[in-house]
């Protein structure tokens, strides 16, 4: 039992916050997918536009969230890679 590593509080808080954001994002997406499915068949040709807008918006939010969370680590990784390149 004593071999388990203790997760730092900040990492645990970040993991919980990320989980909550992703869960909310999934619920929001499922809600809108259900709403699009409930439209009458006469509007089926117009349902493609809201669907693509929804997918684009959700993707943009996901990328922005991941960049906000992993931005500093990605920047450090990029800088380290650039330092290894010889001119």
C-alpha positions in Angstrom: 0.0 0.0 0.0 2.9 2.4 0.6 4.1 2.3 -3.0 1.4 4.6 -4.4 2.7 8.1 -5.3 0.8 11.1 -4.0 -0.6 13.2 -6.8 0.1 16.9 -6.2 -2.9 19.0 -5.3 -2.5 21.3 -8.3 -2.4 18.4 -10.7 -5.5 16.8 -9.1 -7.4 20.1 -9.2 -6.5 20.5 -12.9 -7.6 16.9 -13.7 -10.9 17.4 -11.9 -11.6 20.7 -13.6 -10.7 19.2 -17.0 -13.0 16.3 -16.4 -15.9 18.6 -15.4 -15.4 20.8 -18.5 -15.3 17.8 -20.9 -18.4 16.3 -19.2 -20.2 19.6 -19.7 -19.1 19.8 -23.3 -20.3 16.3 -24.0 -23.7 16.9 -22.4 -24.1 20.2 -24.3 -23.2 18.5 -27.6 -25.6 15.6 -27.0 -28.4 18.1 -26.1 -27.9 19.9 -29.4 -27.7 16.7 -31.4 -31.0 15.6 -29.9 -32.5 19.0 -30.7 -31.4 18.7 -34.3 -32.9 15.2 -34.6 -36.3 16.5 -33.4 -36.7 18.9 -36.3 -39.5 18.1 -38.8 -38.5 16.3 -42.0 -39.4 19.4 -44.1 -36.4 21.2 -42.6 -34.0 18.3 -43.1 -32.0 20.2 -45.8 -31.4 23.1 -43.4 -30.4 20.8 -40.5 -27.0 20.3 -42.1 -25.9 23.9 -41.5 -26.7 24.0 -37.8 -25.0 20.6 -37.4 -21.8 21.8 -39.0 -21.9 25.1 -37.1 -22.3 23.1 -33.9 -19.4 20.7 -34.8 -17.1 23.7 -35.7 -18.0 25.6 -32.5 -17.5 22.6 -30.2 -14.1 21.8 -31.9 -13.0 25.4 -31.5 -13.9 25.3 -27.8 -12.1 22.0 -27.3 -9.0 23.3 -29.0 -9.0 26.6 -27.1 -9.5 24.7 -23.8 -6.7 22.2 -24.5 -4.4 25.1 -25.6 -5.2 27.0 -22.4 -4.3 23.9 -20.3 -1.3 22.6 -22.2 -0.1 25.9 -23.7 2.9 26.4 -21.4 4.1 22.8 -21.7 3.8 23.0 -25.5 5.7 26.3 -25.6 8.5 24.8 -23.5 8.6 21.7 -25.7 8.8 23.9 -28.8 11.6 26.1 -27.4 13.6 23.0 -26.4 13.3 21.5 -29.9 14.4 24.8 -31.5 17.4 25.0 -29.2 18.5 21.5 -30.5 18.4 22.6 -34.1 21.9 23.7 -35.3 22.0 26.7 -37.6 
